[in-house]
């Protein structure tokens, strides 16, 4: 259904895509992975016809339709939710209108054969587009994405950011294109919506190409992985789900290391052999013989020349191994290696929630404000204790009050009822869902030096722990990627000597390697962590306990 052939794209001197070719057939679902900046979004935009390749082509089968969900979705704020949704079934609406119009005419002129023929064609077109099942399809999609309680007449301008993303995804899924292009569709989806979307894609009859950093989502939806390498700018196809891809990559890396080490051993062996042979040649050349013995002189001269020739032959072989047959050193997986240094230890009891409740009216400053009429309390009667060293994942459906609770804990909001008690010597470091606004012109180096009494060398050494290398410490913060800013926020929290981290969706928009490295950093943190997160792989591997916001209460699971 989707065919890419020798596709290439550059921006100036920077190559983004090089000779990319693959085919997606009906029913095939592929995950497109690669580090941030590798060109995944560019590839989707070319397939969608928004950008043009420099060479090669991307084409659909005849009569195939394509639907594209971009990562940065811009919706017309003047539209209502109903109007937006109807865009996904505009052909169906037109077909139904034509059918209904002809039906009315036939009521007045039932014997008109031309009208009967037109009506028959209109009914066939209407049924081809889904018939009377379309309205139930709309209801199913809205319910699955958690939008069933949002009034259809509500303007898009009044939806939250997460609701807008889900509304755009709903419009796309309702339209049922033959080929789906999804760029980070899981952002702003809670676990219930994620599981519904997984089932939808599993049963999807067309082809799907999905960019996602959610490892569990990819594992549950795709049958092959397309890896876009940021160094070669080419796509490699791995058949199987995401777990199979990880195992294949591990085997591939192991083989590359073995081949690289074997070649390095061979180069070292040949270098040593050439050195020894040249030493022998030098010895023979300098050896003493009877100056009147012409035969001996010729013998040693020829032996010396032959020995030098052997050495040169070996050296040519070494040069060939280091150039034409060179096996490059495999890319080592980068990782945060953190030393948090001296950090004040908090008391054993870090914080306690005592009958905490909060109303919507008190949350007007929160991004979780409702858009429909709901009970006045967002949550109430919350009781929980966070202890030193715990890693607690705060989960729950969108709109249940996770961000609001975190803002109450850090003191940005006051609870309507109840109390939050902090333990002895608690120093909180808070990462909100909307990344902290830094001075865009300031550099990471300048930021850290403003927080810590250190010289430039020590500040650079500190930033090195957070994977800021060499001149990257001089990059203006406004030019850093989302993942780099997330690492910088973590560095700031550590520089502030926080011993309790309160994190609200810290890994949104991070690619998979960045998510794994962020988790490594948190694992090394000697203090206490409470993190609101939807990434199921992260929760499974990281959390020692789970707090779930559900039906205005807090359920605690060990």
N, C-alpha and C positions, 0 to 999 in steps of 0.2 A: 504493500500500500504506500509506503514511503521509501524513496530511493535517493541516496546521496552518493555522488560519484566525484572523486578527486577534488573535493571542495577545499579551497584555500582562502584565507582572509588575513590581511595585514592592516595596521593603522600606522602609516608612516613607515619607519624602519622596524617597528615591532610586529613580529609574526604572531598571530593568534591561533590560526588554524592552518594546517599543512597537509594536503592530500588526504582528506577525511572521506572515507567511503564506508557505507553500511546500508543494509536493507532491513526494514521492519515490515513483517507480513501481518495479515489479519490475525488477531488474537495474541500477538506477541507483545510483551510488556518489558521494556528495557529501562534500567536505571543509568543515568548519565552522572558519573562521579568525577571528581578532580578537585584540587585545592582551589580556594578562592582566587579569582583572577586568571584561571586557566583558560577561560573562554566558553564556559558552558552556556551562559546566557546569550552570548553572541551567536553560538551555533543554533540555539532555539529561535532567535530572532531572524536568522537567515532562512531557516526552514519555514517560518511563519510569513516570510516575504517582506518583513519590515526592513531588513538590510539585504544588500546584494553581495555575493561572494566576488572575490577577485578572479577566481578560476573555479571550474567545475560547476556542478548544479545540484539542487535539491528539488525533487518533483514528487507529486502525488499521482496515484493511478487515476485514470479518467473517472469523473463523476464522484471521486472521493472528496469528503469535506474535512476541514481541519479546524480544531479549536485550540486556542493558546491562552494559558493563564500566566501572565508575566509576574515577576516577583514584586516589582513596584507597581501595583495596580492603581490606575487613576480612573475613577468613576465620575460620571456626570452628577454632581451634587444636587442639581435641580430635579433629577428624576426621583420618583418614589420607588420603594422596593418592588411594588407590583409592576411598574413600568420597566424596571431593570430586568425583572424575571421574564416579562413578556418578550423582551428582546431575544431571549433564548429560544422562543417558539414562534417567532414572527411569521415564518412560512406556514406553520400550523394554523395560526390565527387567520392568515389570509385565506388558506384553504377552507377553513370552517366558515368564514364569512361568505366566500363564493358559494359553498354548498348550501348554506342557509338562505342566501339570496335566491338561488335557483329553486329551492324548495318552495319558497313563497310564490314565485312565479308559476310553478306547476300547480299550486293550489287554485290559481285563477285560470289556468289553461292546461289541464291534465292530459289532453290529447295531443299536445304539440310534440311531435317526434324529435325535432331539433333540440327542444328544451330537455326532453328525456335523455337524449344522448349526452348533452352537456352536463346534466345532473349526474349521470352515471360516471362520467370522467371525473367530475368534482368529488364524488364519493370515493372513487378509487384513489385519488390524490390525497384526500383527507385520511384515509385508512393507511396509506403508504407512510404518512408522516406520524402515525401513532394512534390515530382515531381518538376514541373517547378515553383511552388510557393515559393521555398526556396530562390531564389535570391531576390524576392520582400520582403520576410521576413527579410532578411539581411538589405536591404535598410530601412525598417520600423524601425528596432531596432536601427540602427545607427542614423537615423534621430531623433528618440524619445529621445536618450541619448545625443544629441547635438554633434555627431561625424561626421555628413554628410559632413562637409567641410574640414575634416582632410584627406590629401592625403593617399590613401590606401598603397602607397609604402613607407610611412614614417616609419623609424625604431622606435620601442617602446622606445628606449633610448632617443629619442628627444621629447617624449610626456611629458606634465606636470604631476605632481602627480595625479591631479584630472582626467585628460584624461586617464591615465593608469587604474585607478579604473573603469572608465566607459567602457573602452575597455575590461577589464576582465569580467565585468558584461554583456556586449554585447555578448561576446563569449559564455557565459553560457546560456543566454536567447535564442540565436539563435539555440542552440543545442536541446532545448525543451525536457529536461529530464522529467521523470514521477514524480520525487520528487525533489523539489527545497529546498536547504538549503542556506539561505542568512544571513550572519553575517554583520550587519550594512551596508546594501546596499545603504542607503540614503546619506552616507558621500560623499561629493564632488558633490552632485547633486543640481542643482538650482531648482527653483520652477517649471519651465516648465518640466524638466526631472522627477521631483518627481511626478507630476500629470500624466505624460505618464506612469511611472512605476506602479503607483497605478492602472491605467486602465488595464495594461498588466496583473497584478496579479489578478485583479477582474475577468478577462476572462480566466484565466489559468485553463486548464482542469485537471491538475494533483494535487498533494498535495504539500503544501508549509509550511515550518517551518522557521519563520523569527525572527531574533534578531534585534531589532531596538529601539532607544531611541527617535524616532520621534513620538509623541503622535498622531498627526493628521494622519500620514501615517498608523499607526496601526489601528486607528479608521476607515480608509477608505479601509482597505484591509483584515483584519482577521475576522474570525467568532468565534474564541475562544482564550483565553489567558492561556498559561502555565506559572505559576509563580514558579520559582526556588528559594526556600528560602535559604538564606545564613547561617541560624542557623541549620535547620533540614536537609538541603541538599536534600530535596525531592521536587517533582513537584506536585502542586495543579492545577487542571483544572477548569477554569471559562468559562462557555459558554456565547457567546455574544461578542460584539466588546469591544474596550478598554474603552469606557465610561461606559458600563455595568460592566466591571471589576472594575473600580474605585468606582462605587456605591456599588458593592458587598463587596469590601474591606472596605468601610466606614461603612456599616452595620455590617460586621464581627467585626471590631474594636470596634464599639459601644456595640455590644453584649458581647465581651470579657471583656470590661471595666465594664459593668453592672454585669457580673458574678463574676469578680475579686472583685469589691467593695462589692457585696452582701456577698461574703465569708469573706472578711476582717471585715465587720460589724458583721457577725456571730461569728467570732473568738473573736472579742472585747467583744461581749455580753457574750459569754461563759466564757471568762477570768474573766470578772467582776463578773459573777455569781459564779464561782469557788472561787474567792477571798472572796466574801461575805459569802459563805457557810463555808469556812475554818475559817473565823472570828467567825461565830456562834459556830462552833465546839470547837474553842479555848476558847470561853466564857463559854460554857457548861462544858468543861473539867476543867476550873478553878473556876466554880461556887461553892459557899459554901453550904454544906448540913450537917445535923446532922450526925456525924461520927458513931453514934450507929444505924443509920437507914440504914440497909443493903439493903432494898428494894430501897430506894432513890438512894443509891450509885450505885446499879446495873442499875437502870433506866437511870440515867444520863450517865453512862458509855456506855450503849448500844446505847442511843441516839447520843452520841458523835461519836461512831464508825460508825453508820449509816450515819451521816452527813459527816464524812471524806470520807466514801466510795462513797457518792454522788459526792463529790468534785473530787475524783480521777477518777470517771467515766467521769465527764465533761472534766477533763484534758486530759484523753485518747482520748476523742472525738476531742479536740483541736489539739492534736499531730497528729491524723489521718488526720485532715483537712490541717495541715501544711506539711504533707509528702505524703501519698498515694493518697489523694484527692486534693492535692494542685493545685490551679488554678494559673498559672504563671501570673505575671504582664505583660500586653500587652506592646509590644515594642512601645515606643513613637516615633512619627515621628521626626527625627532630623531636626533642622533648624538653620540657621545662625541668630544670634541675635546680630546685630551690633550697636555699639555706635561710631560714627565717630568723636566725640569730637569736639574741636575747629578747624574749617577749614576756611581759608581765602576765602571770597566770591568774585566771579568774578563780572565783570560788567554785565549789563543786556544783552549787545551784546557780545556773547562769541566768535564767529568767523563769518567771511563773505567771501564767494567765489565771486570773481568778474571776469567774463569772463574767467574762468580757462579752459585751454586746455592742452593736453599732447599727444605727439606722441609716437609711438611704439619705435622709435629709442632712446627716452629718458628713456624708461622703461626697458632697457636691464637688469637692476639689479633686476627687479620685477619678481615674479613667474608667472605673468600674460602675459609674452611675448608670442606672437602668434606663431603658428607653420605653418601658411599658409599665403599666400599673401592677405593682407587686406588693406583698406585705411590707410594712414599714421597716422591719428589722432585716438588715442584710444577714446578720448572724447574731446569736446571743448564747449566753450560758457556756462560753468556751472556757474550759479548764485544762491546763497542760503545764508540764514542767520540762524545761530544757536543761540538761546536765552537761558538765564539762566534758569535752572531747567527743560529744555526739555529732553525728552527721544525719540530719533530719530532712527528708524531702517533704515539702508542702505541696499537695496535689489537690485536684478538684476541677469540676467543670468550669468553663468560663462564666464569670459573673457571680461566683459564689463568695467572693470577697478575699481572695488570697492576697492580692496587692494591698488592699485596705488593711488587712491584719498586719502585714509587714510594716506598713506606714505607722500603725498604732504602736508596734513594738519599738520602732526607732524614734518615736516621739513626734513624727510629722503630723499625726492626727491624734485627737483625744477620743477615747472610747465613750460611747453614750452611757454605758454602764460598766461596772466592774473595774478591775485594776490590773496593771502590768507591773510586776515587781522585778527589778534587776538585781542580780546577785552581787557579791563583793568583788570589787576590782574589775568590773566588766567594762571593756572598751569596745564599742560596736563599730564595725565598718559596714557600710550599707551600699549595695549596688542596685539602684532602681532599674525597672524594666526599660525605661527611657534612659539611655546612657547619659551619664553625667556630662553636663556642658562644660567643656574646658575652654580656655582661651585658645582659639584656633591657630593663632600665630606662635604660641608657646611650644617649645620642644619638650620631648620626654626628659631630656637631660636637665633642662631648666626647671621643670616641674619637680623632679626628685630633689634637686638641690635646694628648692624652696621649702621642702618638707623635712630634709635631713641635714644636719651639720657636717657635710662631707665635701671633699674636694672633687674635681672633675673625674679623676681616676677612680675614686671609690664609687661615685655615682654611676659611672659607666659599668663598673664591675657589678653593681647592684642590678642595673637594667639588663645586664647579660643573663642573669638568672631568668628573666622574663622574655628571653629570646630577642632582645633588641641588640643587634650586632653592629659594630663599626659605625659607619656614618648614619645608620638608622636613628641613632639617638638625637641627631640634629634635624630630623624631619619634622616640619610643623604638624602639630596634632590634628589640624583640620584636614591633612592629607593622608592620615592613617586609615587603614581599612577597619571595618567593624571588629574583626578579630584582634587586630593590633590594639585598638582602643580598649577592648575588653581586658587584654593583658595589662595595659597601662593602668586601668582602674584597679585591678588586683594588686599591681605594684604599689599604687598609692595607698591602698588599704594596709598593705604590709608596712610601708614607710610610716604610716600613722600609728604603727604598733597596735593595731586592732587585734584583740584576742577572740572576738566573736564576729563571724561574718554572716550578714543577712543579705541574701542574694535573690533578686526577682528576675527569673528567666534569663540567667546570665549567658546561656549558650545559644539563644536565638540567633540565627544568621551566621553562626560559625560553621565552617566546613567540618567534615568528619575528623581529619587529623587535628584540627584546632580544638574540637570538642574533647577528643581523647587527651590532648595535652593540658587542657584546662582542668580536666578531672585529675590528671597527675599532680598538677599544682595544688589542688584542693586536698588530695590525699596526703600531701606533705605538710599541710598546715597543722600545727600542733594544737590549735585552739578548737573552737566549737563552730559548727556551721548549720544554719537553717536556710534552705534554698527552695524557692518555688520553681518547679520545673515540670515539663510535659514529656521530656525525652525518656522513653521507657528503658532503654539500654543504660542510660546514665543512672536512673533510679535503682535498677537492679544491681548495678555494680558498685554504687556509691553509698546508698542510704543504709544506716543502721536502724532507723525507725522511719515510719511514714505517718504524717499527719494529713488526714483527708477532710477537706471542707465539703460537707454534704448535708443538704436539707437544713441549713442554718446552724449546723452543729459541727464539732470537730471530733472525728473518729481517729483514734490512735492505734496504729498497728506496729507490733514489734517486728 
